[in-house]
Amino acid sequence: MVKPVVLIVIGIFSASFGLQGFLLSNHFIDGGVTGISMLLSQILGYPLYVLILIINIPFIVLAFRLITPIFAYKSILAISGLSLCLAFISFPDITDDKLLTAVFGGFFLGAGIGFCIRGGAVLDGTEVAALLITQNYRLFKIGDIILIFNITIFSLAAFKMGLEPALYSILTYISASKTVDFIINGIEEYTGVTIVSKKSEEIRLLIISDLKQGVTVYQGKGGYGKTGENTQIDILYTVLTRLELPRLQSRIDAIDPSAFVIQHSINDTHGGMIKKRIFH
C-alpha cells in the first residue's frame, strides 16, 4: 500500500510543477479534463484548482460504477491532492521560451499523470468517460473518443486564445501523452517477436538457454517463395522486453541471416515465463 501512495504523491507534485512552472504563465493548455479546466480558468477567471476538482466529480462518480471503488477513492485523493497543491504550493516560472514550455510542461504534467496511473489512480477523468461511451456505442474505441474530445478542446482553444497558443498546446499534449506512455510501459516495454526460419530449432534453444525466456512453436507452411508452397516449417513466438531485442537479433543473425523476424509492441502480459518490468 505504501508504494501506490508514494507514486501518487510524486505524480501530484510533478503535475503541479508542470502546470505552475511552465504552462499557466504562458497560457498553454493540455488535453482532457485538465485542458478544459485550464481553458475555462483563462476564459472565466475562476481558480484552476477549483475547476479541476469540480469538473472531475462526474467522472469519479462514473469510476465507482465502471471500475472499482478503490480506484475511485484513490482518484479522489489524487485529484484533491493536485487541487490542494495548486492552491497552497507555489512553483517559480522556469522559462519564457514557448517551445521549452510546451515540451517540458507537457513532460512534467505527463509524468504526474503516469505516476498516478502506476499508483492506481487518475488525475484526469477523460479515460473514464471514454470507457462509458465505448460501452454504449461499440462503433467507437477509447482512443477515438479521447481524440475527438481533445480535437474539440484545441479547436475551442484556437478560437478563444488564438492559433499560436493552440498549436503550442497541441505540442504540450503530445509531450504529455508520450511521457505517460513511457512512465506506464517503462523502458522495458514488452515486445512480441515472431520468427520464421529453417533453423528454428537452434533459435528456439537460444531463446530458452541464453535469454531464459519461454517460446511457443507453431506448425506452419510456406505460402510463397523459392522453396515453393506447402513447405512445412516451425514458426517461433516469444515475448521479450525492449532491452533484450538487440541481443536476440544479433544471435538470430549469427544463426540464420535470412530469418524472417516480426516485432510488435504489447501493452501488458499475464502468466507464462515473462520477466517483470523494472518498475513493477
N, C-alpha and C positions, 0 to 999 in steps of 0.2 A: 504493500500500500504506500510505502514511502516513496518509491521510485516514480509512480504516476504523479504524486503531488509535487515532487521536485521538478518533473518535466513541465507540468502545468505552470508552476511559478516562473520557471525560466521563460516559458512561452509568453506569459503575461508581460514580463519586463522587456523582452525582445520586441514584441509588437508595440508596446508603448514607446519604446525608444525609436523605432522606425517611424511611428506617427509623429511624435513631438520633435525628434531630432532632425527629421528630413521633410516629411510630406506636408504637414499642416502649414508650416511657414511659407511654403511655395505653392500652396493651394492645389496640390495634386491629390487625386483620389485613387482608391483601389476598386476592385470589383466586389460583388456580393453585397451582403448586408452592411459591411463596413464601408463600402463605397457609397451606398445610399445614405448612410448616416453622415459621412463626410460632406456629401453634396448638399444635403438638407441643412447641415450646420452652416455651410457657406451662404446658402440662399436665405434661410430663415433667421440665422444668428443664434440659434439655440446651442448650448454647450454640447460638444461631441460626446462626452461621457454619458450624458442623459439620453441622447438619441440612440447610442449603441445599446444601452440597456433596454430601452422601451421597444425598439424595433425588433430586437431578438426574442422578445417574450412569446409571440405567436409560434415561432419556430421551436422554442424549447417545449411548449405545450405539445406540439406535434411529435417531438422526440420521445415524450412519455408514451405516446401511442405507437409510434413506428419502430422505435429501437428498444431501449431498456430504461427503467427508472434510474439505474446507477449512472448510465451515460448522461441522462438529462440532468441529474444532480451535479455531476462533475462539470457539465457545460454551464450550469447556472453559476457555480463557483468561479469558473474561468472568465466568463463574461462580466460578472460582477467585479472580479479582481482587476480586469482590464479597465473598467469604468472608474474604479477607485484609484487605480494607478494614474490614469489620465487626469483625475480631479485633484489629487494631492501631491503627486510627484512631478517635478519639472525637469526636463532634459534640455540642454542647450542646443541651439541650432548649429548643426555641424558644418553645413556648406550652403552657399547660394547658387552653386552650379546646378543647372537644371538636369543635366544628364546624370551627374553623380547622385542627385537627389532621387531621381526616378529609379536608378539601378539599386542603390544601397538602401533607400527607403523601402523598396519592394523586397529586398533581401531580408532585412530585419523583420519586417512585417510577416513575410512568408515563413521565416524561421520560427517566429512566435506561433503562427497557426500550426506549423508542422509539429513543434514540440507538444503543443496541447493535444493534437490528434494522437501522438505517441503516448500521451498520458491518459487517453480515453475520453477526451472532451473536444469541444469545438469552440472557436471564438467567433464563428460566423455560421448563421443558420441556413445559408443558401442550399447546402447539400441536403439538409432535412426536407426543405420544400421541394427540391428536385426529386427526391425519393418518393414523396407523396404523389406528385404529378405523374411520374412514370408508373406507379401502381394503378392509377386510374386510366391512364392513356398509354397503352402499350406501344403506340406508334413512336414515342419519343424515348431516348435514352437519357440517363442522368447527365452525361456530358453535353447533350444537345440542349437541355433545359438551362444548365448553367451558362452555356454560350449565349443563348437567347437573352437570358437575364442580364448578362454583362454587356451585350451589344446595346440593349435598351439604356442601361446606366450611362455608358460612354457617349451614346447619342445625345442624351439629356445634358451631359457634361459639356459636349461641344456646343450645344445651343445656349447654355447658361454661362459657361466660363470662357468660351472661345475655342477655336480649333487647336491651337498650340498646346494649351494646358490639357486638353482632352487626349491629344496624341501622346504627351508625356505620361498621362495617367494610364494609357494602354501599355506603355513600356513598363510602368510600375507594376501593373497586373501581371505581365509576362514574367518579370523578375520574381515576383512573389510566388507565382504558381510553380515556376521551375524550382525555387527553393523549397517549397512544400514537398514536391516530388522527391527531392534529394534527401530531405530530413526523414520522410516516411520510409523510402526504399533504401536509403543509405548508399554508400559507395559499393556495397556488395549486393546490388540488385540481382535477383535471380534471373538466369537466362536458360531457356530450353535449347538444347542442341540436338539436331538430327544429323546422323552421319550415314552416308551410303558409300560403301567401299567393298572391293573384292577381298580386302584384308580385314574384314570386320572382326574376326576372332582376335587378332593381335591388338586391335584398338580396344576391344572390349576388356581384354586383360589389362591393358594400360590404364583404362579408367578405374578399374577395380583396385589394382595394385599400387599405382602411382598417385592418383588423385583421391583414392579412398572413397569413391562415390559409387552409388548404385547405377545400374544401366538396364534398360528394357530392350529386348531384342524382338523385332517384328520380322515375320516372314514376308518377303516381297518378291515382285517380279519386275524385271526390266521392261519398260514400255517402249523405249526408242533408243537407238544408238548403234554403234558399230557391232556390238555383240548380238544384236537382234532382239526381238521381243520375247517375252515369257522366260527370260533367263532368271533362275532362282537366285536370290540374294538376301542376305540378312541386313536389316536396317536397324541401327542403334539409336536409342534416345536416352539422353541423360539431362540432368538439371544441375547447373553449376552456378557459383557466384561469378560476377563480372571479373573479379581479380584472378580467377582461375582460368579464364578463357585463353589468354596468350600462351600459357603453358600447355594447355590441351592442343591448341592449334599447331604449336611447334612440334609436339610429339606426333600428331597426325601427319604433318608434312614429312617427317622423317620416315614414317612407316609407309604412307601412300600419298604422294604429292597430288595424285589425280582424284583423291576422295572428294565427294560432294558433301559440303557441310552447310547446314541451315541453322541460323540462330534467331531466336525471338525472345523478347522480354516477357517476364512472368511477374504479375503483381505480388503473388504470395503462393506458398505451398503448405501442405499439411501431410504429416506422416512420411514414411519412407526414409531413405538414407540421405537426408538433406542437412547440410551444415547450417547452423544458426547464424544469422547475421550478427555482426559485432554489437549493434545497438540493442539486440534482444537480451 
